[in-house]
Amino acid sequence: AKESIEKAKDIEKKDLPKHFESIMDEIFRIQQYAAKCTFFLPPFEVQQARRTVAKLQELASTEKAKLCPRKKFKFRKRLGRRPKGSEEEKNKQSLDESKNLMDKKESLDTMYTISDMEGKTLTIQQKDLTKQNLVLMQNLKSSKITVLTKTQTVRLVDLKDCTIFAGPVAGPIYVQNCSRCTLVLSCRQLRTHDTKDCRFFLYIASNPIIENCEGIGVASSSSLPEGIRKLLPKEFEVSESGKNLWDKVNDFNWLKQQKSPNWFLLSKKEIAANW
């Protein structure tokens, strides 16, 4: 992964998004392998593995910020022309400032962004998306967002009391700092951080990963009420392996062999209560 990051400076600009997506997939596979090894590695080596992964993620983010400058934009707002000199000023920002901007807003010019809304109901279709099929939902409250169309990557950041339908997603879904949400997701990878009291209905081709989370309830998308399942596209429950690993959750904060207390399987009663 580190070698791929170092080679990024030699990649053509148009190919950089796909190159960095490949790098993040590689880091994710390393992270998954490290998670599987927690059962037999001593705590010190587990922490060392986590630090290595974190350094790779930081290195990739820093290099991406340097090679792929990005501008903010908000949903349903047209971007006017930039004033002269604005690009020059932006290039003078430090790498740290660029990284903080990404972490705070993630409103990338390659992403279809829905942000800063409360009490809204939206349905996003394929024709609405950018060519890259990347979606960011950020800072939403008490809203219902439906993106039941093919996408590459979905990011859910700072959501509260929301219901989200997303899938099929060919790559990863990232969930960060969300609470009291119901998430119906179909994806290849799921990485959830700093999230609590959320309910996940999943069709996923790899083990879901959680970190710094609590109160995470999971169920298969097949357990959804019939009326809800009829709304899902046929591709929602399709994967190359034909397997749904929704209940194989890896908790990166739990090193013991016993099951983590930070997640649980939803009962039929709890599933019915969500709908």
C-alpha positions in Angstrom: 0.0 0.0 0.0 2.8 2.4 0.9 4.5 1.8 -2.5 1.2 2.5 -4.3 0.8 5.8 -2.4 4.4 6.8 -3.4 3.6 6.0 -7.0 0.5 8.3 -7.0 2.6 11.4 -8.0 3.4 9.7 -11.3 -0.3 8.8 -12.1 -2.3 11.0 -14.6 -4.7 13.3 -12.8 -7.8 11.7 -14.4 -6.8 8.3 -13.1 -6.0 9.4 -9.5 -9.5 8.9 -8.0 -9.5 5.2 -9.1 -5.9 4.8 -8.0 -6.7 6.1 -4.5 -9.8 4.0 -4.3 -7.6 1.0 -5.0 -5.2 2.1 -2.3 -8.0 2.3 0.2 -9.3 -1.1 -0.8 -5.8 -2.5 -0.2 -5.5 -0.8 3.3 -9.0 -2.1 4.1 -7.8 -5.7 3.3 -4.8 -5.2 5.6 -7.2 -3.9 8.3 -9.5 -6.9 7.8 -6.5 -9.3 8.1 -5.3 -7.6 11.3 -8.8 -7.9 12.7 -8.9 -11.6 12.1 -5.5 -12.0 13.8 -6.7 -10.3 17.1 -7.8 -13.7 18.4 -4.2 -15.0 18.7 -1.9 -12.0 18.6 -0.8 -10.4 22.0 -2.3 -7.0 22.7 0.9 -5.2 22.0 1.1 -6.5 18.4 -2.6 -5.8 17.9 -2.0 -2.2 18.8 1.1 -2.0 16.6 -1.0 -3.4 13.7 -3.6 -0.8 14.2 -1.1 2.0 14.3 0.4 0.8 11.1 -3.0 0.8 9.4 -3.7 4.3 10.8 -0.4 5.6 9.4 -1.2 4.2 6.0 -4.6 5.8 6.0 -3.2 9.2 7.1 -0.4 9.0 4.4 -3.0 8.1 1.7 -5.3 11.0 2.8 -2.4 13.5 2.9 -1.2 12.5 -0.5 -4.7 12.5 -2.0 -5.3 16.0 -0.6 -2.0 17.2 -2.2 -2.7 15.6 -5.6 -6.4 16.0 -5.8 -7.4 19.5 -4.7 -11.1 19.7 -3.9 -13.7 22.4 -3.5 -16.8 22.4 -1.3 -20.3 22.5 -2.6 -23.8 21.9 -1.2 -26.8 20.0 -2.5 -29.1 22.0 -4.8 -26.8 25.0 -4.9 -25.1 26.0 -8.1 -21.5 26.9 -8.0 -20.6 30.3 -9.4 -17.3 31.1 -11.0 -14.4 31.3 -8.6 -13.0 34.8 -8.1 -9.6 35.4 -9.6 -6.9 34.4 -7.3 -9.0 32.0 -5.3 -7.3 28.9 -6.7 -3.9 30.5 -6.0 -4.9 31.2 -2.4 -6.1 27.6 -2.0 -2.9 26.2 -3.2 -1.1 28.1 -0.4 -3.0 26.2 2.3 -1.0 23.7 4.3 -1.6 20.0 3.9 -3.0 19.9 7.4 -5.6 22.5 6.5 -6.5 20.6 3.4 -6.9 17.4 5.5 -9.0 19.1 8.1 -11.3 20.5 5.4 -11.8 17.0 4.0 -12.5 15.6 7.5 -15.0 18.4 8.3 -17.0 18.6 5.1 -15.9 15.9 2.7 -17.9 17.8 0.0 -15.7 16.7 -2.8 -16.2 17.9 -6.3 -16.5 14.3 -7.4 -19.2 13.5 -4.9 -23.0 14.0 -5.0 -23.5 15.8 -1.6 -26.6 16.1 0.6 -25.9 18.2 3.6 -27.3 20.4 6.4 -30.9 19.3 6.3 -33.6 18.5 8.8 -36.9 16.8 8.4 -36.5 16.1 4.7 -37.5 13.2 2.5 -35.4 12.7 -0.7 -35.1 10.1 -3.4 -31.9 10.2 -5.5 -31.9 8.5 -8.9 -29.0 7.5 -11.2 -29.4 10.5 -13.4 -28.8 12.8 -10.4 -25.4 11.4 -9.6 -21.9 12.5 -10.8 -20.1 10.3 -13.2 -18.0 8.8 -10.4 -21.1 7.6 -8.6 -19.8 8.8 -5.2 -22.3 10.0 -2.6 -21.9 12.0 0.7 -24.6 12.5 3.2 -23.6 14.8 6.0 -25.1 16.7 8.9 -28.7 15.5 8.5 -31.4 15.3 11.2 -34.7 13.4 11.2 -34.5 12.8 7.4 -35.2 9.9 5.1 -32.8 9.6 2.1 -33.2 6.9 -0.5 -30.4 6.1 -3.0 -31.4 2.7 -4.4 -29.3 2.9 -7.4 -25.8 1.7 -8.3 -23.0 3.7 -6.7 -19.3 3.3 -6.1 -18.9 4.7 -2.6 -21.2 6.2 0.0 -20.2 8.2 3.1 -22.6 8.9 6.0 -21.3 11.5 8.4 -23.0 13.2 11.4 -26.5 11.8 10.9 -29.1 11.8 13.7 -32.5 10.1 13.8 -32.3 9.4 10.0 -33.5 6.5 7.8 -31.2 5.8 4.9 -31.6 3.3 2.0 -28.4 2.9 0.0 -27.4 0.2 -2.5 -26.2 -1.6 -4.3 -22.8 0.0 -3.6 -19.9 -1.6 -5.5 -17.3 -0.5 -3.0 -17.4 0.6 0.6 -19.9 2.5 2.8 -18.3 4.6 5.5 -20.4 5.5 8.5 -19.1 8.1 11.0 -20.5 9.8 14.1 -24.1 8.8 13.5 -26.7 8.1 16.2 -30.2 6.7 16.4 -30.4 6.0 12.7 -31.9 3.1 10.7 -29.6 2.1 7.8 -30.6 -0.3 5.0 -27.4 -0.9 3.1 -26.1 -3.2 0.4 -22.3 -3.0 -0.2 -19.1 -4.8 -0.6 -17.5 -3.3 2.6 -18.9 -1.5 5.7 -16.7 0.6 8.0 -18.5 2.2 11.0 -16.7 4.6 13.4 -17.8 6.6 16.4 -21.4 5.6 16.0 -24.0 4.6 18.6 -27.6 3.3 18.9 -28.1 2.6 15.2 -29.9 -0.3 13.4 -28.3 -1.8 10.4 -30.2 -4.0 7.8 -27.4 -5.4 5.7 -26.6 -7.3 2.5 -22.8 -7.3 2.5 -20.0 -9.3 0.8 -17.4 -8.9 3.6 -17.3 -8.7 7.4 -18.8 -5.4 8.7 -16.3 -3.4 10.7 -17.0 -1.2 13.7 -14.7 0.9 15.8 -15.5 3.1 18.8 -19.1 2.1 18.5 -21.9 1.0 20.9 -25.5 -0.1 20.7 -25.2 -1.3 17.1 -28.0 -3.6 16.2 -27.7 -5.7 13.0 -30.0 -7.8 10.9 -30.1 -9.2 7.3 -31.9 -7.2 4.7 -34.0 -10.4 4.1 -35.6 -9.8 7.6 -37.2 -6.5 6.4 -41.0 -6.4 6.2 -42.3 -7.5 2.8 -43.6 -4.0 2.1 -40.1 -2.6 2.5 -38.3 -5.4 0.6 -40.5 -4.7 -2.4 -38.9 -1.3 -2.7 -35.4 -2.7 -3.0 -34.0 -3.3 -6.5 -33.2 -6.9 -7.5 -29.4 -6.1 -7.5 -29.7 -5.1 -3.8 -29.3 -8.7 -2.6 -26.7 -9.9 -5.1 -23.0 -10.5 -4.6 -20.2 -12.4 -6.4 -20.0 -14.9 -3.6 -23.7 -15.1 -3.1 -23.1 -14.8 0.6 -24.4 -12.2 3.0 -22.0 -11.7 5.9 -24.2 -9.3 7.8 -23.7 -11.0 11.2 -19.9 -11.5 11.0 -19.1 -8.2 12.6 -15.5 -7.3 13.5 -15.2 -4.9 16.5 -11.7 -3.3 16.4 -12.1 -2.3 20.0 -12.8 -5.8 21.3 -9.8 -8.1 21.6 -11.3 -10.9 23.6 -12.6 -14.1 22.2 -16.0 -13.6 23.6 -18.5 -11.7 21.4 -18.3 -7.9 21.6 -20.9 -6.1 23.8 -20.9 -3.2 21.3 -23.2 -4.9 18.8 -26.0 -7.4 18.8 -28.4 -9.2 16.6 -31.8 -7.6 16.2 -34.8 -9.7 17.4 -38.0 -10.0 15.4 -39.6 -7.7 17.9 -36.9 -5.1 17.5 -37.0 -5.4 13.7 -40.8 -4.8 13.7 -40.3 -1.8 16.0 -38.2 0.0 13.4 -41.0 -0.1 10.9 
